[in-house]
Amino acid sequence: DSFRTLLTDCKRLIVPLVNEMFGENWQETENVELYQNEVFITTGADEKRITDSNFTIGNSRRYHIECQSSVDGTMTVRIFEYSTQIAITTAESDVSKTVFTMPASGILYLRCNDSTPDSHEIVVNTPGGTVSYKIPIVKIRDYSLDDMLSEKLFFLIPFYFFNYSLEKMEKDHALIEDMKNTYLKLWDQLESLVQQGKISEFEKSAIKAMCDKVAQSLTNKYDNVKEGVDSVMGGEILDYEAKRIRNES
């Protein structure tokens, strides 16, 4: 929900993540166009699934990024399913040929382990030969908040909370205080970015609201941590104030 909401409301923030994930060099001013992300997969009965993203940058190259909470052995299969459905909707045909263009697909892992690779490989054996391509992976655990801020990976900030060990934090008040201080500092840093013109007030509010949504969802079973989260984040989730203001204007 947080991934899709942030992409819908602050779509330009996805550009630095695309550059990081795919080794691109898009400017943040490039147009980002979002497309329908519902696909139908036939598994005996028609099943509707929703991809996490389906978009183009610069009115040209199409991208598809899945946000995955943990390593899943079926992820590559689902990536291929979604990618082929996107390719079908963009296919170009003439009387003798049909061209299917696969989107550039990647995975954002919110949790992973030491054995999680830096990419997955998809190999397709066709009657005309074998085709293979890489699915790049971005792992939240590889980025500190300072990395996210300095590299303009603002899109990743809400998911930083996945890096905390909530079991340890629940039993250690000092760790909760450290977490609170981290986010209080982050709010100041986001405000500074607004003052510098690097993000908008709306984008700042959206990032903070998605930080709240992620933290609230993860801390339901940890009363002490949840109390700390409530004191520093405020409880607003999807219907955040800046969004209401924009919708009413």
N, C-alpha and C positions, 0 to 999 in steps of 0.2 A: 504493500500500500504506500509506504513512504517513498519508495523508488519511483513508482508510477506518478504519485502526486507531485513530487519535486520535478520530474521530467515534464509533466503537463504544465505546471505553473511557472517554472523557471528553466525553460528548455535550453537557453544559451549556456547554462552551467554544465551541460553534458559535453560541450566541445572539448575542454581540456582533458576530460576523462577519455574521450575518443582518441585524442592525440597520444595520451599515455598508453592506452591499451593497444592501439593499432600502429603506433609509430607514425602517426600523421602529423601534419603541420597546419591544421586549419586555424584561421583567425577567429577570435570570439565574435566578430561582427558578421560572420557567415550566417546565412539563413538556415534555420533548423526547421524542417517540416515533419510533423508527426502524422503517422498513418494508422489506419485501423489495426488493432492488435488482437482481434479475435480470429482464430483459425479453427477449421473443422478437421478433426482427425478421425479416420474411419477405423474402428476397432470392433467390427461386428455390428455395432450401432454407432450412428454419428455422434461424436463427442465434441463439444465446443471447449476449447482451451484458450486461455488468454496469455499471450506473450507479454513479457515485461516491457518491451520496446520494439518499435518499428519506425525508423525515421531516416531522412536524408539530410545531408549537410551540403550547403552550396548548390542545392537543387540538382545534385548529381549522384554521388555515391550513397548507397543505402546501407544502413547499419541495423544490427539486431543484437542487443545486449540482454542477457538474462541475469537477474539478481538472485543468487542462491544462498540460502542460510547456512548450508553445510554441504560437504562433499557427498555426492549422490552418484551411484554407478549408472543411473539412467540418464544423467544430464546430457551426455553427448548425443544420445539417441533423440532426446527431445529437441536439442539444438538443431539437429538435422531435420526433424519433422517440421519444426517451425520455419526453418530456412527454406525448405522446399516449397512450403505453402506460400511463403512470400514470393519466391521465384515464379510460382505459377501465376500469381496475381499480376506480375509485371512482365510476363512472357510476351515476346514479339514474334509474330508469325508472318510468313508469306506462303505462296503455294507449295514451296518445296522444303521449307526449313522453319523450325521453331527454336528460338533462342531463350533459354532459361538462365537468368542472371542471379546467382546466389548472393545474398547480402554478406557483408563482412560481419561475422558473428563473434561474440566474445562472452565471457562469463565473469561476473563479479562475485567472488566468494566472500561471504561475511564471516564464515568460520572455515578453517581448514586445518590440516596437520602437516607434519614434516614430509609426508610422502605425496602431498598434493603437488602435481607437476606445474610448470609455468605455462603449459599449453596442452590442449588435447589435439590429437590428429584424427581427422576423418578421412577414410579411404573408401572410394567408391569404385567398384569393379563394374565396368560397362562393356557391352559387346565391342565397342570401339577402342577399349583400352582402360587403363587405371588412372583415376584422378584422385589426388590427395591435397588437403589443405589443412592449415593450422587454425585452431580456435584459441586465441590468446586468453590468458587468465590474469585478472587483477585480484590480489588478496588484501583484504582490509588490514590484516595483521602486519603487513609490510610497510605501513605508513603511520607515522606519528601525526599528531595534530599540526605540528610545525611543518611537516612535509606537505600536508594537505593545504595549508595556508600559503606557503611559499611557492608551491607548484600550481596554485589556483585550482586545486582539486576540491573545490567547495562542495561539489556534489557528493563527495565521500564523507563529509563531516558528520552527518546524522548517524552513520553506521560505525563510527569510532567506538561507541559504547560496547560493541561486540568484543572488544579487546580486553575488557575487564573480567577478572575472575570473581563472579558474584558470590560464590560459595565462601571464598576467603574474605571478601569485603563485608559480608553479612556478619562475620564474627570479629571484625576488627574496625572499631570506630575511627581509628586514624586513617584507614584506607578510604572510608566514606568521606572524611573531611578532605583528603587529597583529591578525590573525585569532584567534590563540590568546588574546591578552589580551581581545579582545572577548567571546569565549565564557566565559572565566574570570569576567569581570565579570558576564556574563549569569547564570551559575550562582549568583553571590552575590545578584543581583537576584531570581531565582526563589526562593531560600531566604528572602529578606526578605518576599516575597509570602506564602509559607507562614506565616511568623511573624505576619504581619498578618491572617491568616485569609482572604486573597483567593483563594488556590488551596489545594488540599489537597496533602499529601505525595505522594499517588498521582498527581495531575495534574502536579506538578513532575517526577516520575520519568518519566511518559509523554512529556512535552514534550522532556525531555533525550534520551530514547531515540529519539524520532523525529528530533530534530536529528542524532543519530548516524547513523541509517539514511540520511537524505538525504545527509549529507556523505560517508559511506562510498561510497554509490552514485555520487556525482558525481566522486569523486577517484580512481577506479580507474586512470586513465591518467596520473596525476600523482603520482609517487612522493614527491617532497618535500612536497607539500601533504598527501598521505595520511599521511605520518609525523607532521606537525603535528596533523592531525585525530586520529590515534590517541592522541597524547599528551594531548590536552585533552578528548576525549570518551569514550574508554574501551572502545568496541567492542561494548557491549550494544545489540542491535537490538530485535526484536519481543518476545522472551521476557525482558523486563526484570524485575528483582528485585521491584519493587513489585507487578507483575502476578502473579508466582508467589505472593507472600505473600497477596494477595487471594484467589486461586483456592484456596489451601490452607486458608483460614480458614473 
